[in-house]
Each structure stands twice: as structure tokens, then as C-alpha cells.
Amino acid sequence: MKGNKMDKLLSVCMATYDDYDGVYFTTQALRMYHKVCNTDAVEFVLLDSNPSSSHGKECKKLFSGALRGRGKYISKTQGSISSFNKYETVKYASGKYILIIDCHVLLKANAIDLLLKYYQDHPNCKDLIQGPLLYDDLQNISTHFKPGWSGDMYGTWSTDKERYLAGKPFEIQMNGMGLCSFEKSNWPEILPFFKGFGAEEGYIAEKFRANGGKNMCLPFLEWNHRFGRPNGVKYPLNIEDRIWNYFIGWLEIKQDPEDEMIKSIFDYFKTRIPEQRVKIILKKAVSTLEAYKQQRSNNANTK
């Protein structure tokens, strides 16, 4: 990026923590099977939350070698390990359009060409763009998340087969965040307080809606996600981090601790951990957000 100038058409952005295999096969598959990804129009951006590990060193070697001149490798040595780290890649991206994918996702043939065509047909796109999850049988799909609590998450995989088969983009409420895309100039920014894993789904879609956009499912933007982890999860999973993320995100959206969404978070998770712990997390989230708003107000007044 030169100043504020976007010198790429598309930035493919990922974050990783000890998943060199995923990074390798995702980037190489994109370059081999999506021709535009092997041109100067596209860059790869990787944020590595464990750069000193053996996986991290191989990721850096890949980006300084095979992807030299086409990729940016960012070492993240401070801050929390979080699923929200991948959104930090936006500030390093030089592309007019952003495609954020998990570092173990494969895209169906022509998906990127059709995505870029969609943007060409929709200038100044304010929408959050997503696509159907393609399961490992490469036949069955899920097009969106259905709101509701299950498995410590808000939202469950669901399928609108009729609209998917119609082949035209359609509006959804929320989706899994293994893949999302948007025009960089319309990125609404997210709070800096998230930690651990969970609560992206729905929250980021609401941020785009607040900015005048929609959450759109493009039937052709199909993505296959590697869910299996035979070597286990390398990072800590803490349910209290997840509860915190839900509270802090939805308090920003709703601006009211008494809102029904906030109450639903409380009511669900009080069945998962002691109710008093949920109260403490909620109280801290409220005070953190209030202090953040006050700080931003003070900063604005001193400019």
C-alpha cells in the first residue's frame, strides 16, 4: 500500500496458529486452481500468532520464498490468541477487496473470478459477502446460520436449498465466518477487546448492517472447511472468553444491558457455568465498553 492507495485488486487474508499444513495447501490451491491468484492483482496476507514455533518458521519461509512479492507475513507476538485476529489482517491489506478465509479452507472452481465479477457489478459494495459451506462429500451444503443457542454458540448451520439452487445472491442473517469478503473501504471496524474463540457470527454481520449494508450469500462462493484435527487443538479454548466475546460484541450493537439479546446470552450461559461468574463477566463487559466510549469521546473532543 502506498499511502491510502490500493495497489491490489484483492487481498486474501488469513490468520494462523501452528497450522503450516493448512496455510500451505490453502495458498497453493488458490494459486494453482484460481488463475487470478497467481497474478499481480492478488496478494496473500498471513498473520501468525505463534511465529517462533516450527509451524511459524515454515510459514515465514513459505511467504519469503514461494510467495515472495505476492504475500505479506505478519508476526503477532503480543495480544491474545483469538479467532478475531484474522480481522486484524485488514489493516495490512493493500487490496480494494478483502477475502478473509480460515487457513484451512478450499474454494470451488471459479469462485474468486465470480466474486470479483460480483464486485464489478456492485460498486461501492457495503455488504458482508459470504457463501455456502461445502461439506467433505462435496455434495451437501449449508447456506447460513439459523439464529439460536446450541453447543455454546449462537447460530446453527442451516440450508436454504431453494434459493441456493436458484443460483442468485440472497440475503441471510448470519453465517459461519470461515469465509467472508467485503470492500475494504466499507470495513466497519470491530472492537479491540475480543479474546479466545467464538461470537464472530452474527456480530460482524450486524456491524455491516449498521453501516448500511446487508449480509449476502453468493451461491457460487462455495468453500470447504477442514474441521478434523487429528493432532488436537493447539490453542486454549476457554468458555469464559467466549461468553465475554458475546457480551462485549452485542453490548456494542444493542447499547442496552437489558436488551433481549443480552438476556439470552446470560440465560444460556448461566446453565453452562455458575450464574455468578456470568454476572461478573457481564458487569466487566459493560464497564469496559463504557470506558471505551468515553475515551473515544475524549479523543474526538481534543482533535
C-alpha positions as CSV (number, residue, x, y, z in Angstrom):
1,M,0.0,0.0,0.0
2,K,1.3,3.5,-0.9
3,G,-0.4,5.9,1.5
4,N,-4.1,5.2,1.1
5,K,-3.7,3.9,-2.4
6,M,-4.9,0.4,-3.0
7,D,-2.4,-1.2,-5.4
8,K,-4.0,-4.7,-5.4
9,L,-7.4,-5.8,-6.6
10,L,-7.9,-8.5,-3.9
11,S,-6.2,-9.3,-0.6
12,V,-6.6,-12.9,0.5
13,C,-6.2,-12.7,4.3
14,M,-5.6,-15.5,6.9
15,A,-4.5,-15.9,10.4
16,T,-2.8,-19.0,11.8
17,Y,-1.6,-20.6,14.9
18,D,0.6,-23.7,14.3
19,D,-1.2,-24.8,11.1
20,Y,1.5,-24.7,8.4
21,D,-0.2,-27.6,6.5
22,G,-3.4,-25.6,6.3
23,V,-1.6,-22.4,5.2
24,Y,0.4,-24.3,2.6
25,F,-2.4,-26.2,0.9
26,T,-4.8,-23.3,1.0
27,T,-2.4,-20.8,-0.6
28,Q,-1.1,-23.3,-3.1
29,A,-4.5,-24.5,-4.1
30,L,-5.6,-20.9,-4.7
31,R,-2.6,-20.2,-6.9
32,M,-2.9,-23.4,-8.9
33,Y,-6.6,-23.5,-9.5
34,H,-7.7,-19.9,-9.4
35,K,-5.5,-18.2,-12.1
36,V,-6.1,-14.6,-10.8
37,C,-4.4,-15.6,-7.5
38,N,-1.2,-16.1,-9.4
39,T,-1.1,-12.6,-10.8
40,D,-0.1,-9.2,-9.5
41,A,-3.8,-8.4,-8.9
42,V,-3.9,-10.6,-5.8
43,E,-1.8,-10.6,-2.6
44,F,-1.8,-13.0,0.3
45,V,-1.7,-11.7,3.9
46,L,-0.9,-14.0,6.8
47,L,-0.9,-13.1,10.5
48,D,0.9,-15.7,12.6
49,S,0.1,-15.8,16.3
50,N,3.0,-18.3,17.0
51,P,5.8,-17.2,14.7
52,S,8.6,-18.8,16.8
53,S,7.2,-22.3,16.6
54,S,8.3,-24.8,13.9
55,H,5.0,-24.2,12.1
56,G,5.5,-20.4,12.3
57,K,9.1,-20.7,10.9
58,E,7.8,-22.7,7.9
59,C,5.0,-20.3,7.3
60,K,7.5,-17.4,7.2
61,K,9.8,-19.4,4.9
62,L,6.8,-20.0,2.5
63,F,6.0,-16.3,2.4
64,S,9.6,-15.2,1.9
65,G,10.2,-17.9,-0.7
66,A,7.5,-19.2,-2.9
67,L,5.2,-16.3,-2.2
68,R,7.9,-13.6,-2.2
69,G,6.5,-10.5,-3.8
70,R,2.9,-11.9,-3.6
71,G,2.5,-12.2,0.2
72,K,2.9,-10.4,3.5
73,Y,3.8,-12.3,6.6
74,I,3.0,-10.6,9.9
75,S,4.4,-11.9,13.2
76,K,2.0,-11.3,16.1
77,T,3.9,-11.7,19.3
78,Q,1.6,-9.7,21.6
79,G,-2.1,-9.7,22.5
80,S,-4.4,-12.6,22.9
81,I,-4.7,-15.7,20.7
82,S,-8.1,-15.2,19.2
83,S,-10.3,-16.2,16.2
84,F,-10.7,-12.4,15.8
85,N,-7.1,-12.0,14.9
86,K,-7.8,-12.7,11.3
87,Y,-9.7,-9.4,11.1
88,E,-6.5,-7.6,12.1
89,T,-5.2,-8.5,8.7
90,V,-7.4,-5.9,7.1
91,K,-5.1,-3.1,8.2
92,Y,-2.1,-4.7,6.4
93,A,-4.0,-5.4,3.2
94,S,-3.5,-3.4,0.0
95,G,-6.4,-4.8,-1.9
96,K,-9.6,-2.9,-2.9
97,Y,-11.4,-6.0,-1.9
98,I,-10.8,-8.3,1.0
99,L,-11.3,-12.1,1.2
100,I,-10.8,-13.5,4.7
101,I,-10.6,-17.2,5.0
102,D,-9.5,-19.7,7.6
103,C,-6.1,-21.1,6.8
104,H,-7.5,-24.5,6.0
105,V,-10.3,-23.6,3.5
106,L,-10.5,-24.6,-0.1
107,L,-12.6,-22.7,-2.7
108,K,-14.7,-24.2,-5.5
109,A,-13.5,-23.6,-9.1
110,N,-14.3,-20.1,-10.5
111,A,-15.3,-18.8,-7.0
112,I,-12.9,-16.0,-7.0
113,D,-13.5,-14.9,-10.6
114,L,-17.2,-14.8,-9.9
115,L,-16.7,-12.9,-6.6
116,L,-14.7,-10.2,-8.4
117,K,-17.4,-10.1,-11.1
118,Y,-19.9,-9.5,-8.4
119,Y,-18.0,-6.6,-7.0
120,Q,-17.6,-5.2,-10.5
121,D,-21.4,-5.3,-10.8
122,H,-21.9,-3.8,-7.4
123,P,-19.6,-0.7,-7.0
124,N,-19.1,0.7,-3.5
125,C,-20.4,-2.5,-2.1
126,K,-21.4,-2.1,1.6
127,D,-22.3,-5.7,2.1
128,L,-20.7,-8.5,4.0
129,I,-20.3,-11.3,1.4
130,Q,-20.3,-14.9,2.3
131,G,-21.0,-18.3,0.6
132,P,-22.2,-21.8,1.2
133,L,-20.2,-24.2,3.3
134,L,-19.4,-27.2,1.1
135,Y,-19.1,-30.4,3.2
136,D,-16.5,-33.1,2.7
137,D,-18.7,-35.2,0.4
138,L,-18.6,-32.1,-1.9
139,Q,-22.3,-32.5,-2.3
140,N,-24.1,-31.2,0.8
141,I,-24.0,-27.6,1.7
142,S,-25.1,-25.1,4.4
143,T,-26.0,-21.6,3.3
144,H,-26.3,-19.8,6.6
145,F,-26.6,-19.9,10.3
146,K,-30.0,-20.1,11.9
147,P,-30.2,-17.9,15.0
148,G,-30.5,-19.7,18.3
149,W,-28.3,-21.1,21.0
150,S,-26.7,-24.6,20.7
151,G,-23.3,-26.1,21.5
152,D,-22.1,-22.9,23.3
153,M,-22.7,-20.9,20.1
154,Y,-25.3,-18.5,18.8
155,G,-26.4,-20.0,15.4
156,T,-26.6,-23.4,13.9
157,W,-25.8,-24.5,10.3
158,S,-28.9,-24.4,8.1
159,T,-29.7,-24.7,4.4
160,D,-32.0,-22.7,2.1
161,K,-31.9,-25.2,-0.7
162,E,-34.4,-23.4,-2.9
163,R,-32.5,-20.1,-3.0
164,Y,-29.2,-21.9,-3.3
165,L,-30.4,-23.9,-6.4
166,A,-31.8,-20.7,-7.9
167,G,-28.2,-19.5,-8.2
168,K,-28.8,-15.9,-7.4
169,P,-27.3,-14.0,-4.4
170,F,-29.7,-13.8,-1.5
171,E,-29.7,-12.1,1.9
172,I,-29.1,-14.0,5.1
173,Q,-29.0,-13.0,8.7
174,M,-25.7,-14.6,9.6
175,N,-23.2,-17.4,8.6
176,G,-20.1,-19.2,9.8
177,M,-17.0,-17.0,9.5
178,G,-14.6,-19.4,7.8
179,L,-15.0,-17.2,4.8
180,C,-16.1,-13.6,4.4
181,S,-15.5,-10.8,1.9
182,F,-16.1,-7.1,1.6
183,E,-14.8,-3.9,0.0
184,K,-12.0,-2.6,2.2
185,S,-13.2,1.0,2.2
186,N,-16.5,-0.2,3.8
187,W,-15.0,-2.3,6.6
188,P,-16.9,-1.1,9.7
189,E,-14.1,-1.9,12.2
190,I,-14.6,-4.1,15.2
191,L,-13.9,-3.7,18.9
192,P,-10.3,-4.4,20.2
193,F,-11.4,-6.4,23.2
194,F,-12.2,-9.9,21.9
195,K,-10.2,-12.8,23.1
196,G,-10.2,-16.6,22.7
197,F,-12.7,-18.1,20.2
198,G,-16.3,-17.6,19.4
199,A,-19.0,-14.9,18.8
200,E,-17.9,-13.6,15.4
201,E,-21.0,-15.0,13.8
202,G,-23.8,-12.5,13.8
203,Y,-21.8,-9.7,15.4
204,I,-19.8,-8.8,12.3
205,A,-22.9,-9.1,10.1
206,E,-24.7,-6.7,12.4
207,K,-21.8,-4.2,12.1
208,F,-22.2,-4.2,8.3
209,R,-26.0,-3.7,8.6
210,A,-25.4,-0.8,10.9
211,N,-23.2,0.6,8.2
212,G,-26.0,0.4,5.6
213,G,-25.1,-3.0,4.2
214,K,-26.5,-6.5,4.1
215,N,-25.2,-10.0,4.8
216,M,-25.3,-11.7,1.4
217,C,-24.9,-15.3,0.4
218,L,-23.4,-15.9,-3.1
219,P,-24.3,-19.4,-4.1
220,F,-21.2,-19.8,-6.3
221,L,-18.8,-18.8,-3.5
222,E,-18.6,-22.3,-2.0
223,W,-15.9,-23.2,0.5
224,N,-14.8,-26.4,2.0
225,H,-13.5,-26.2,5.6
226,R,-11.2,-28.8,7.3
227,F,-12.9,-29.5,10.6
228,G,-10.9,-32.5,11.5
229,R,-7.9,-32.1,13.9
230,P,-6.2,-35.4,14.4
231,N,-3.3,-33.7,16.2
232,G,-5.7,-31.8,18.5
233,V,-6.3,-28.1,19.0
234,K,-3.0,-26.3,19.6
235,Y,-4.5,-23.2,21.4
236,P,-6.6,-22.8,24.6
237,L,-10.4,-22.9,24.4
238,N,-12.0,-21.1,27.3
239,I,-15.8,-20.8,27.7
240,E,-15.5,-17.6,29.7
241,D,-13.6,-16.0,26.8
242,R,-16.5,-16.9,24.6
243,I,-19.1,-15.5,27.0
244,W,-17.0,-12.3,27.2
245,N,-17.0,-12.0,23.4
246,Y,-20.7,-12.4,23.1
247,F,-21.4,-9.8,25.8
248,I,-18.9,-7.2,24.6
249,G,-19.9,-7.5,20.9
250,W,-23.6,-7.5,21.4
251,L,-23.5,-4.7,24.0
252,E,-21.8,-2.6,21.4
253,I,-24.6,-3.4,18.9
254,K,-27.6,-3.1,21.3
255,Q,-26.3,-0.4,23.6
256,D,-28.5,-1.8,26.4
257,P,-27.7,-4.4,29.0
258,E,-31.4,-5.1,29.3
259,D,-31.8,-5.9,25.6
260,E,-33.3,-9.3,24.8
261,M,-30.1,-10.5,23.1
262,I,-28.0,-9.7,26.1
263,K,-30.6,-11.5,28.3
264,S,-30.4,-14.5,26.0
265,I,-26.6,-14.7,26.3
266,F,-26.9,-14.6,30.1
267,D,-29.7,-17.1,30.3
268,Y,-27.9,-19.6,28.1
269,F,-24.5,-19.5,29.7
270,K,-25.8,-19.5,33.3
271,T,-26.6,-23.1,32.5
272,R,-23.0,-23.7,31.4
273,I,-21.0,-22.1,34.3
274,P,-22.1,-20.7,37.7
275,E,-24.5,-17.8,37.3
276,Q,-22.4,-15.5,39.5
277,R,-19.5,-15.9,37.0
278,V,-21.7,-14.9,34.2
279,K,-22.8,-11.8,36.2
280,I,-19.2,-10.8,36.8
281,I,-18.3,-11.2,33.0
282,L,-21.4,-9.1,32.1
283,K,-20.5,-6.4,34.6
284,K,-17.0,-6.2,33.3
285,A,-18.1,-6.0,29.7
286,V,-20.5,-3.1,30.5
287,S,-17.8,-1.1,32.3
288,T,-15.2,-1.9,29.6
289,L,-17.4,-0.7,26.8
290,E,-18.5,2.5,28.8
291,A,-14.8,3.4,29.4
292,Y,-14.0,2.7,25.7
293,K,-16.8,5.0,24.5
294,Q,-15.7,7.7,27.0
295,Q,-12.1,7.5,25.8
296,R,-13.2,7.8,22.1
297,S,-15.4,10.8,23.0
298,N,-12.5,12.5,24.8
299,N,-10.1,11.8,21.9
300,A,-12.6,13.3,19.5
301,N,-13.0,16.4,21.6
302,T,-9.3,17.0,21.7
303,K,-8.8,16.9,17.9
